[in-house]
Amino acid sequence: MKVQFYKNSRGDYLVCDYIENLKIIKHQKKIYNKLRLLEKIGHEQMLRTQDVKKIKGYDNIYELRISYQNCYYRIFFSIFNNSYWLLHAFMKKSDKTPASEIETAFSRYSNLLNNE
């Protein structure tokens, strides 16, 4: 399946912009490598590792987990129209994922469904 970037109503590709605005190029490369792996082997294979996690309580919302040099990035994605849609990205700063980050991803997923 192909990776697609969610586009908001203003035409911004928020996850792509987030990655591109990271100041450390090696972190960008690590994230893009993980996205290529998602495309290549799929989420079901990655669920068997610690790289992808299904978000409990939400249909079709997954968390791609990237760790590099004590930085923990998370990208929420869903599966829609035979593609992985990247909905939201952030740097995780605590053990528990903030509910507001999950809600942002779910809101964008709902918008994606309503606009197709």
N, CA, C and O atoms as CSV, one atom per row, in Angstrom:
chain,resi,resn,atom,element,x,y,z
A,1,MET,N,N,0.832,-1.181,0.000
A,1,MET,CA,C,0.000,0.000,0.000
A,1,MET,C,C,0.875,1.242,0.000
A,1,MET,O,O,1.995,1.231,0.511
A,2,LYS,N,N,0.361,2.289,-0.567
A,2,LYS,CA,C,1.086,3.547,-0.678
A,2,LYS,C,C,0.805,4.444,0.530
A,2,LYS,O,O,-0.295,4.435,1.082
A,3,VAL,N,N,1.814,5.216,0.928
A,3,VAL,CA,C,1.653,6.206,1.986
A,3,VAL,C,C,1.163,7.505,1.361
A,3,VAL,O,O,1.726,7.979,0.374
A,4,GLN,N,N,0.104,8.083,1.944
A,4,GLN,CA,C,-0.452,9.360,1.496
A,4,GLN,C,C,-0.439,10.326,2.670
A,4,GLN,O,O,-0.598,9.915,3.819
A,5,PHE,N,N,-0.254,11.597,2.385
A,5,PHE,CA,C,-0.283,12.623,3.418
A,5,PHE,C,C,-1.650,13.290,3.435
A,5,PHE,O,O,-2.142,13.744,2.402
A,6,TYR,N,N,-2.259,13.347,4.610
A,6,TYR,CA,C,-3.520,14.059,4.797
A,6,TYR,C,C,-3.303,15.543,4.494
A,6,TYR,O,O,-2.303,16.134,4.902
A,7,LYS,N,N,-4.262,16.133,3.769
A,7,LYS,CA,C,-4.210,17.553,3.430
A,7,LYS,C,C,-5.386,18.253,4.088
A,7,LYS,O,O,-6.528,17.825,3.926
A,8,ASN,N,N,-5.123,19.324,4.831
A,8,ASN,CA,C,-6.218,20.031,5.493
A,8,ASN,C,C,-6.949,20.948,4.505
A,8,ASN,O,O,-6.591,21.009,3.329
A,9,SER,N,N,-7.960,21.649,4.980
A,9,SER,CA,C,-8.802,22.468,4.101
A,9,SER,C,C,-8.036,23.636,3.475
A,9,SER,O,O,-8.457,24.166,2.447
A,10,ARG,N,N,-6.931,24.038,4.075
A,10,ARG,CA,C,-6.110,25.115,3.501
A,10,ARG,C,C,-5.097,24.588,2.496
A,10,ARG,O,O,-4.384,25.366,1.862
A,11,GLY,N,N,-5.033,23.276,2.351
A,11,GLY,CA,C,-4.094,22.682,1.408
A,11,GLY,C,C,-2.746,22.336,2.004
A,11,GLY,O,O,-1.805,22.040,1.267
A,12,ASP,N,N,-2.631,22.366,3.334
A,12,ASP,CA,C,-1.368,22.040,4.003
A,12,ASP,C,C,-1.269,20.532,4.238
A,12,ASP,O,O,-2.239,19.889,4.640
A,13,TYR,N,N,-0.096,19.986,3.982
A,13,TYR,CA,C,0.199,18.589,4.287
A,13,TYR,C,C,0.899,18.579,5.640
A,13,TYR,O,O,2.122,18.690,5.716
A,14,LEU,N,N,0.121,18.445,6.697
A,14,LEU,CA,C,0.599,18.707,8.055
A,14,LEU,C,C,1.705,17.763,8.512
A,14,LEU,O,O,2.669,18.207,9.135
A,15,VAL,N,N,1.588,16.477,8.219
A,15,VAL,CA,C,2.620,15.522,8.647
A,15,VAL,C,C,3.904,15.753,7.850
A,15,VAL,O,O,5.000,15.734,8.411
A,16,CYS,N,N,3.767,15.965,6.573
A,16,CYS,CA,C,4.937,16.243,5.737
A,16,CYS,C,C,5.630,17.520,6.219
A,16,CYS,O,O,6.855,17.554,6.342
A,17,ASP,N,N,4.857,18.556,6.488
A,17,ASP,CA,C,5.423,19.808,6.992
A,17,ASP,C,C,6.135,19.589,8.327
A,17,ASP,O,O,7.211,20.136,8.565
A,18,TYR,N,N,5.523,18.787,9.189
A,18,TYR,CA,C,6.141,18.492,10.494
A,18,TYR,C,C,7.516,17.850,10.305
A,18,TYR,O,O,8.496,18.265,10.923
A,19,ILE,N,N,7.574,16.840,9.451
A,19,ILE,CA,C,8.835,16.124,9.219
A,19,ILE,C,C,9.872,17.070,8.605
A,19,ILE,O,O,11.022,17.107,9.043
A,20,GLU,N,N,9.464,17.818,7.609
A,20,GLU,CA,C,10.390,18.719,6.917
A,20,GLU,C,C,10.902,19.832,7.822
A,20,GLU,O,O,11.990,20.358,7.588
A,21,ASN,N,N,10.147,20.198,8.843
A,21,ASN,CA,C,10.554,21.263,9.755
A,21,ASN,C,C,11.412,20.771,10.917
A,21,ASN,O,O,11.853,21.576,11.737
A,22,LEU,N,N,11.654,19.472,11.000
A,22,LEU,CA,C,12.567,18.974,12.028
A,22,LEU,C,C,13.967,19.502,11.736
A,22,LEU,O,O,14.422,19.473,10.593
A,23,LYS,N,N,14.632,19.975,12.753
A,23,LYS,CA,C,15.927,20.630,12.566
A,23,LYS,C,C,17.075,19.642,12.318
A,23,LYS,O,O,18.098,20.006,11.739
A,24,ILE,N,N,16.900,18.409,12.755
A,24,ILE,CA,C,17.972,17.415,12.611
A,24,ILE,C,C,17.650,16.504,11.425
A,24,ILE,O,O,16.696,15.726,11.460
A,25,ILE,N,N,18.459,16.619,10.385
A,25,ILE,CA,C,18.229,15.883,9.139
A,25,ILE,C,C,18.228,14.372,9.376
A,25,ILE,O,O,17.461,13.655,8.733
A,26,LYS,N,N,19.066,13.878,10.280
A,26,LYS,CA,C,19.102,12.440,10.558
A,26,LYS,C,C,17.765,11.951,11.107
A,26,LYS,O,O,17.373,10.812,10.857
A,27,HIS,N,N,17.073,12.791,11.843
A,27,HIS,CA,C,15.753,12.418,12.359
A,27,HIS,C,C,14.747,12.333,11.210
A,27,HIS,O,O,13.919,11.423,11.169
A,28,GLN,N,N,14.822,13.271,10.293
A,28,GLN,CA,C,13.957,13.222,9.107
A,28,GLN,C,C,14.187,11.925,8.337
A,28,GLN,O,O,13.238,11.244,7.951
A,29,LYS,N,N,15.432,11.600,8.126
A,29,LYS,CA,C,15.775,10.382,7.375
A,29,LYS,C,C,15.254,9.137,8.073
A,29,LYS,O,O,14.734,8.229,7.425
A,30,LYS,N,N,15.393,9.093,9.391
A,30,LYS,CA,C,14.903,7.942,10.165
A,30,LYS,C,C,13.389,7.787,9.988
A,30,LYS,O,O,12.891,6.674,9.813
A,31,ILE,N,N,12.667,8.898,10.034
A,31,ILE,CA,C,11.206,8.854,9.870
A,31,ILE,C,C,10.847,8.403,8.460
A,31,ILE,O,O,9.990,7.536,8.292
A,32,TYR,N,N,11.489,8.977,7.444
A,32,TYR,CA,C,11.187,8.572,6.061
A,32,TYR,C,C,11.531,7.103,5.818
A,32,TYR,O,O,10.831,6.424,5.067
A,33,ASN,N,N,12.599,6.605,6.441
A,33,ASN,CA,C,12.932,5.184,6.312
A,33,ASN,C,C,11.831,4.307,6.904
A,33,ASN,O,O,11.484,3.269,6.340
A,34,LYS,N,N,11.286,4.731,8.042
A,34,LYS,CA,C,10.211,3.965,8.679
A,34,LYS,C,C,8.951,4.000,7.813
A,34,LYS,O,O,8.226,3.007,7.741
A,35,LEU,N,N,8.681,5.131,7.155
A,35,LEU,CA,C,7.521,5.224,6.257
A,35,LEU,C,C,7.701,4.327,5.034
A,35,LEU,O,O,6.744,3.707,4.570
A,36,ARG,N,N,8.920,4.258,4.517
A,36,ARG,CA,C,9.182,3.346,3.394
A,36,ARG,C,C,8.994,1.890,3.818
A,36,ARG,O,O,8.489,1.073,3.048
A,37,LEU,N,N,9.403,1.572,5.045
A,37,LEU,CA,C,9.214,0.215,5.568
A,37,LEU,C,C,7.723,-0.100,5.675
A,37,LEU,O,O,7.301,-1.206,5.340
A,38,LEU,N,N,6.933,0.852,6.132
A,38,LEU,CA,C,5.476,0.670,6.208
A,38,LEU,C,C,4.921,0.349,4.829
A,38,LEU,O,O,4.121,-0.575,4.683
A,39,GLU,N,N,5.337,1.099,3.821
A,39,GLU,CA,C,4.874,0.833,2.453
A,39,GLU,C,C,5.317,-0.545,1.969
A,39,GLU,O,O,4.558,-1.259,1.314
A,40,LYS,N,N,6.540,-0.902,2.298
A,40,LYS,CA,C,7.127,-2.138,1.774
A,40,LYS,C,C,6.539,-3.392,2.415
A,40,LYS,O,O,6.152,-4.322,1.707
A,41,ILE,N,N,6.465,-3.429,3.750
A,41,ILE,CA,C,6.045,-4.675,4.394
A,41,ILE,C,C,4.625,-4.618,4.960
A,41,ILE,O,O,4.035,-5.658,5.251
A,42,GLY,N,N,4.079,-3.422,5.116
A,42,GLY,CA,C,2.698,-3.292,5.574
A,42,GLY,C,C,2.540,-3.219,7.080
A,42,GLY,O,O,3.420,-3.618,7.842
A,43,HIS,N,N,1.403,-2.703,7.483
A,43,HIS,CA,C,1.142,-2.492,8.915
A,43,HIS,C,C,0.950,-3.794,9.673
A,43,HIS,O,O,1.317,-3.884,10.845
A,44,GLU,N,N,0.380,-4.810,9.022
A,44,GLU,CA,C,0.138,-6.078,9.726
A,44,GLU,C,C,1.455,-6.717,10.149
A,44,GLU,O,O,1.564,-7.247,11.255
A,45,GLN,N,N,2.449,-6.669,9.278
A,45,GLN,CA,C,3.771,-7.194,9.622
A,45,GLN,C,C,4.400,-6.353,10.733
A,45,GLN,O,O,5.032,-6.889,11.644
A,46,MET,N,N,4.225,-5.041,10.652
A,46,MET,CA,C,4.834,-4.146,11.638
A,46,MET,C,C,4.120,-4.201,12.984
A,46,MET,O,O,4.708,-3.846,14.006
A,47,LEU,N,N,2.857,-4.642,13.001
A,47,LEU,CA,C,2.150,-4.828,14.267
A,47,LEU,C,C,2.813,-5.902,15.115
A,47,LEU,O,O,2.693,-5.893,16.340
A,48,ARG,N,N,3.508,-6.821,14.472
A,48,ARG,CA,C,4.194,-7.903,15.183
A,48,ARG,C,C,5.455,-7.408,15.892
A,48,ARG,O,O,6.012,-8.099,16.745
A,49,THR,N,N,5.890,-6.221,15.533
A,49,THR,CA,C,7.051,-5.606,16.176
A,49,THR,C,C,6.535,-4.484,17.082
A,49,THR,O,O,5.335,-4.389,17.338
A,50,GLN,N,N,7.423,-3.660,17.552
A,50,GLN,CA,C,7.014,-2.497,18.348
A,50,GLN,C,C,6.882,-1.247,17.480
A,50,GLN,O,O,6.727,-0.146,18.008
A,51,ASP,N,N,6.942,-1.401,16.156
A,51,ASP,CA,C,6.927,-0.246,15.254
A,51,ASP,C,C,5.536,0.326,15.020
A,51,ASP,O,O,5.396,1.524,14.772
A,52,VAL,N,N,4.515,-0.507,15.094
A,52,VAL,CA,C,3.133,-0.053,14.882
A,52,VAL,C,C,2.270,-0.576,16.008
A,52,VAL,O,O,2.421,-1.711,16.460
A,53,LYS,N,N,1.366,0.270,16.448
A,53,LYS,CA,C,0.431,-0.097,17.514
A,53,LYS,C,C,-0.966,0.363,17.104
A,53,LYS,O,O,-1.139,1.482,16.622
A,54,LYS,N,N,-1.955,-0.498,17.296
A,54,LYS,CA,C,-3.352,-0.135,17.083
A,54,LYS,C,C,-3.808,0.690,18.276
A,54,LYS,O,O,-3.546,0.320,19.420
A,55,ILE,N,N,-4.485,1.801,18.023
A,55,ILE,CA,C,-4.967,2.655,19.101
A,55,ILE,C,C,-6.296,2.103,19.606
A,55,ILE,O,O,-7.274,2.026,18.862
A,56,LYS,N,N,-6.315,1.725,20.869
A,56,LYS,CA,C,-7.512,1.147,21.469
A,56,LYS,C,C,-8.633,2.176,21.536
A,56,LYS,O,O,-8.411,3.349,21.838
A,57,GLY,N,N,-9.843,1.705,21.246
A,57,GLY,CA,C,-11.014,2.562,21.329
A,57,GLY,C,C,-11.289,3.359,20.066
A,57,GLY,O,O,-12.266,4.106,20.008
A,58,TYR,N,N,-10.444,3.213,19.052
A,58,TYR,CA,C,-10.620,3.942,17.792
A,58,TYR,C,C,-10.537,2.946,16.642
A,58,TYR,O,O,-9.589,2.168,16.543
A,59,ASP,N,N,-11.534,2.984,15.786
A,59,ASP,CA,C,-11.489,2.138,14.600
A,59,ASP,C,C,-10.511,2.727,13.600
A,59,ASP,O,O,-10.585,3.910,13.268
A,60,ASN,N,N,-9.609,1.910,13.129
A,60,ASN,CA,C,-8.753,2.266,12.005
A,60,ASN,C,C,-7.770,3.407,12.297
A,60,ASN,O,O,-7.427,4.165,11.389
A,61,ILE,N,N,-7.323,3.537,13.520
A,61,ILE,CA,C,-6.271,4.500,13.852
A,61,ILE,C,C,-5.085,3.719,14.416
A,61,ILE,O,O,-5.216,2.959,15.375
A,62,TYR,N,N,-3.936,3.925,13.799
A,62,TYR,CA,C,-2.706,3.238,14.189
A,62,TYR,C,C,-1.632,4.274,14.502
A,62,TYR,O,O,-1.688,5.421,14.060
A,63,GLU,N,N,-0.655,3.822,15.280
A,63,GLU,CA,C,0.456,4.683,15.667
A,63,GLU,C,C,1.746,4.074,15.136
A,63,GLU,O,O,2.099,2.948,15.486
A,64,LEU,N,N,2.442,4.819,14.295
A,64,LEU,CA,C,3.770,4.431,13.830
A,64,LEU,C,C,4.767,5.024,14.813
A,64,LEU,O,O,4.743,6.222,15.095
A,65,ARG,N,N,5.650,4.166,15.333
A,65,ARG,CA,C,6.554,4.577,16.405
A,65,ARG,C,C,7.981,4.637,15.870
A,65,ARG,O,O,8.508,3.664,15.331
A,66,ILE,N,N,8.591,5.816,16.036
A,66,ILE,CA,C,9.957,6.030,15.586
A,66,ILE,C,C,10.773,6.546,16.771
A,66,ILE,O,O,10.420,7.550,17.389
A,67,SER,N,N,11.855,5.858,17.077
A,67,SER,CA,C,12.755,6.277,18.150
A,67,SER,C,C,14.133,6.489,17.563
A,67,SER,O,O,14.636,5.664,16.799
A,68,TYR,N,N,14.744,7.620,17.935
A,68,TYR,CA,C,16.084,7.902,17.446
A,68,TYR,C,C,16.756,8.896,18.382
A,68,TYR,O,O,16.241,9.991,18.605
A,69,GLN,N,N,17.890,8.519,18.922
A,69,GLN,CA,C,18.693,9.376,19.795
A,69,GLN,C,C,17.856,10.024,20.907
A,69,GLN,O,O,17.869,11.244,21.070
A,70,ASN,N,N,17.147,9.213,21.651
A,70,ASN,CA,C,16.310,9.660,22.771
A,70,ASN,C,C,15.177,10.599,22.371
A,70,ASN,O,O,14.652,11.330,23.211
A,71,CYS,N,N,14.800,10.583,21.102
A,71,CYS,CA,C,13.616,11.309,20.625
A,71,CYS,C,C,12.608,10.264,20.173
A,71,CYS,O,O,12.950,9.302,19.485
A,72,TYR,N,N,11.367,10.472,20.570
A,72,TYR,CA,C,10.321,9.494,20.274
A,72,TYR,C,C,9.236,10.181,19.464
A,72,TYR,O,O,8.453,10.973,19.989
A,73,TYR,N,N,9.204,9.864,18.178
A,73,TYR,CA,C,8.220,10.447,17.280
A,73,TYR,C,C,7.068,9.470,17.086
A,73,TYR,O,O,7.254,8.253,17.081
A,74,ARG,N,N,5.878,10.030,16.927
A,74,ARG,CA,C,4.698,9.224,16.670
A,74,ARG,C,C,3.961,9.820,15.477
A,74,ARG,O,O,3.777,11.033,15.376
A,75,ILE,N,N,3.549,8.935,14.580
A,75,ILE,CA,C,2.730,9.340,13.441
A,75,ILE,C,C,1.490,8.473,13.448
A,75,ILE,O,O,1.566,7.248,13.356
A,76,PHE,N,N,0.346,9.128,13.559
A,76,PHE,CA,C,-0.921,8.405,13.492
A,76,PHE,C,C,-1.333,8.275,12.042
A,76,PHE,O,O,-1.225,9.217,11.257
A,77,PHE,N,N,-1.812,7.078,11.700
A,77,PHE,CA,C,-2.277,6.850,10.339
A,77,PHE,C,C,-3.513,5.971,10.356
A,77,PHE,O,O,-3.821,5.309,11.347
A,78,SER,N,N,-4.216,5.985,9.225
A,78,SER,CA,C,-5.358,5.100,9.035
A,78,SER,C,C,-5.246,4.497,7.642
A,78,SER,O,O,-4.429,4.919,6.823
A,79,ILE,N,N,-6.080,3.507,7.399
A,79,ILE,CA,C,-6.098,2.836,6.103
A,79,ILE,C,C,-7.396,3.219,5.414
A,79,ILE,O,O,-8.487,3.000,5.942
A,80,PHE,N,N,-7.261,3.792,4.227
A,80,PHE,CA,C,-8.428,4.267,3.497
A,80,PHE,C,C,-8.106,4.229,2.008
A,80,PHE,O,O,-7.031,4.660,1.590
A,81,ASN,N,N,-9.041,3.712,1.205
A,81,ASN,CA,C,-8.845,3.616,-0.251
A,81,ASN,C,C,-7.511,2.966,-0.616
A,81,ASN,O,O,-6.788,3.440,-1.492
A,82,ASN,N,N,-7.208,1.878,0.073
A,82,ASN,CA,C,-6.009,1.087,-0.207
A,82,ASN,C,C,-4.707,1.884,-0.066
A,82,ASN,O,O,-3.735,1.639,-0.780
A,83,SER,N,N,-4.707,2.840,0.868
A,83,SER,CA,C,-3.516,3.633,1.162
A,83,SER,C,C,-3.394,3.828,2.665
A,83,SER,O,O,-4.375,3.740,3.403
A,84,TYR,N,N,-2.177,4.094,3.100
A,84,TYR,CA,C,-1.927,4.518,4.477
A,84,TYR,C,C,-1.978,6.043,4.490
A,84,TYR,O,O,-1.162,6.696,3.839
A,85,TRP,N,N,-2.918,6.606,5.217
A,85,TRP,CA,C,-3.063,8.056,5.300
A,85,TRP,C,C,-2.438,8.554,6.585
A,85,TRP,O,O,-2.878,8.201,7.679
A,86,LEU,N,N,-1.404,9.380,6.450
A,86,LEU,CA,C,-0.711,9.948,7.602
A,86,LEU,C,C,-1.494,11.152,8.085
A,86,LEU,O,O,-1.650,12.136,7.361
A,87,LEU,N,N,-1.988,11.070,9.317
A,87,LEU,CA,C,-2.936,12.051,9.832
A,87,LEU,C,C,-2.308,13.094,10.754
A,87,LEU,O,O,-2.651,14.275,10.685
A,88,HIS,N,N,-1.400,12.663,11.605
A,88,HIS,CA,C,-0.869,13.569,12.627
A,88,HIS,C,C,0.471,13.053,13.119
A,88,HIS,O,O,0.671,11.846,13.258
A,89,ALA,N,N,1.396,13.987,13.385
A,89,ALA,CA,C,2.722,13.620,13.890
A,89,ALA,C,C,3.091,14.532,15.052
A,89,ALA,O,O,2.731,15.708,15.085
A,90,PHE,N,N,3.812,13.963,15.993
A,90,PHE,CA,C,4.291,14.746,17.128
A,90,PHE,C,C,5.454,14.027,17.779
A,90,PHE,O,O,5.701,12.849,17.522
A,91,MET,N,N,6.171,14.761,18.634
A,91,MET,CA,C,7.239,14.155,19.414
A,91,MET,C,C,6.677,13.822,20.789
A,91,MET,O,O,6.139,14.686,21.482
A,92,LYS,N,N,6.807,12.582,21.165
A,92,LYS,CA,C,6.274,12.115,22.437
A,92,LYS,C,C,7.229,12.499,23.560
A,92,LYS,O,O,8.429,12.238,23.487
A,93,LYS,N,N,6.678,13.125,24.602
A,93,LYS,CA,C,7.516,13.608,25.706
A,93,LYS,C,C,7.208,12.926,27.030
A,93,LYS,O,O,7.891,13.167,28.026
A,94,SER,N,N,6.181,12.074,27.050
A,94,SER,CA,C,5.850,11.355,28.275
A,94,SER,C,C,5.524,9.908,27.925
A,94,SER,O,O,5.407,9.557,26.750
A,95,ASP,N,N,5.379,9.077,28.942
A,95,ASP,CA,C,5.093,7.660,28.699
A,95,ASP,C,C,3.732,7.453,28.038
A,95,ASP,O,O,3.584,6.598,27.165
A,96,LYS,N,N,2.760,8.224,28.449
A,96,LYS,CA,C,1.405,8.059,27.942
A,96,LYS,C,C,1.152,9.034,26.795
A,96,LYS,O,O,1.483,10.216,26.888
A,97,THR,N,N,0.565,8.530,25.719
A,97,THR,CA,C,0.219,9.395,24.594
A,97,THR,C,C,-0.946,10.295,24.993
A,97,THR,O,O,-1.993,9.797,25.408
A,98,PRO,N,N,-0.783,11.609,24.874
A,98,PRO,CA,C,-1.875,12.514,25.247
A,98,PRO,C,C,-3.131,12.268,24.406
A,98,PRO,O,O,-3.054,12.097,23.190
A,99,ALA,N,N,-4.274,12.254,25.068
A,99,ALA,CA,C,-5.549,12.028,24.380
A,99,ALA,C,C,-5.782,13.077,23.297
A,99,ALA,O,O,-6.390,12.780,22.268
A,100,SER,N,N,-5.305,14.299,23.518
A,100,SER,CA,C,-5.506,15.364,22.532
A,100,SER,C,C,-4.817,15.043,21.208
A,100,SER,O,O,-5.316,15.421,20.148
A,101,GLU,N,N,-3.679,14.352,21.254
A,101,GLU,CA,C,-2.972,13.974,20.026
A,101,GLU,C,C,-3.775,12.923,19.254
A,101,GLU,O,O,-3.867,12.977,18.028
A,102,ILE,N,N,-4.350,11.975,19.980
A,102,ILE,CA,C,-5.176,10.944,19.344
A,102,ILE,C,C,-6.438,11.578,18.763
A,102,ILE,O,O,-6.853,11.232,17.658
A,103,GLU,N,N,-7.037,12.488,19.491
A,103,GLU,CA,C,-8.249,13.165,19.015
A,103,GLU,C,C,-7.977,13.973,17.748
A,103,GLU,O,O,-8.823,14.031,16.856
A,104,THR,N,N,-6.805,14.593,17.668
A,104,THR,CA,C,-6.440,15.323,16.452
A,104,THR,C,C,-6.404,14.375,15.262
A,104,THR,O,O,-6.932,14.685,14.194
A,105,ALA,N,N,-5.786,13.232,15.452
A,105,ALA,CA,C,-5.719,12.238,14.371
A,105,ALA,C,C,-7.112,11.744,13.994
A,105,ALA,O,O,-7.427,11.617,12.811
A,106,PHE,N,N,-7.939,11.468,14.985
A,106,PHE,CA,C,-9.282,10.963,14.710
A,106,PHE,C,C,-10.122,12.015,13.987
A,106,PHE,O,O,-10.888,11.681,13.082
A,107,SER,N,N,-9.986,13.266,14.374
A,107,SER,CA,C,-10.710,14.351,13.708
A,107,SER,C,C,-10.313,14.438,12.227
A,107,SER,O,O,-11.165,14.616,11.357
A,108,ARG,N,N,-9.036,14.313,11.963
A,108,ARG,CA,C,-8.572,14.351,10.567
A,108,ARG,C,C,-9.038,13.129,9.794
A,108,ARG,O,O,-9.354,13.225,8.608
A,109,TYR,N,N,-9.083,11.998,10.449
A,109,TYR,CA,C,-9.612,10.787,9.805
A,109,TYR,C,C,-11.080,10.983,9.450
A,109,TYR,O,O,-11.510,10.619,8.355
A,110,SER,N,N,-11.841,11.551,10.361
A,110,SER,CA,C,-13.267,11.825,10.088
A,110,SER,C,C,-13.413,12.782,8.906
A,110,SER,O,O,-14.284,12.597,8.056
A,111,ASN,N,N,-12.567,13.791,8.855
A,111,ASN,CA,C,-12.596,14.726,7.721
A,111,ASN,C,C,-12.255,14.015,6.415
A,111,ASN,O,O,-12.865,14.279,5.379
A,112,LEU,N,N,-11.302,13.132,6.469
A,112,LEU,CA,C,-10.915,12.358,5.282
A,112,LEU,C,C,-12.094,11.546,4.775
A,112,LEU,O,O,-12.363,11.521,3.574
A,113,LEU,N,N,-12.800,10.880,5.684
A,113,LEU,CA,C,-13.952,10.074,5.282
A,113,LEU,C,C,-15.074,10.938,4.702
A,113,LEU,O,O,-15.723,10.550,3.730
A,114,ASN,N,N,-15.294,12.090,5.292
A,114,ASN,CA,C,-16.382,12.965,4.856
A,114,ASN,C,C,-16.111,13.671,3.542
A,114,ASN,O,O,-17.043,14.086,2.854
A,115,ASN,N,N,-14.830,13.813,3.187
A,115,ASN,CA,C,-14.477,14.533,1.968
A,115,ASN,C,C,-14.244,13.618,0.778
A,115,ASN,O,O,-13.984,14.100,-0.324
A,116,GLU,N,N,-14.329,12.333,0.973
A,116,GLU,CA,C,-14.134,11.392,-0.158
A,116,GLU,C,C,-15.445,10.946,-0.727
A,116,GLU,O,O,-15.472,10.161,-1.674
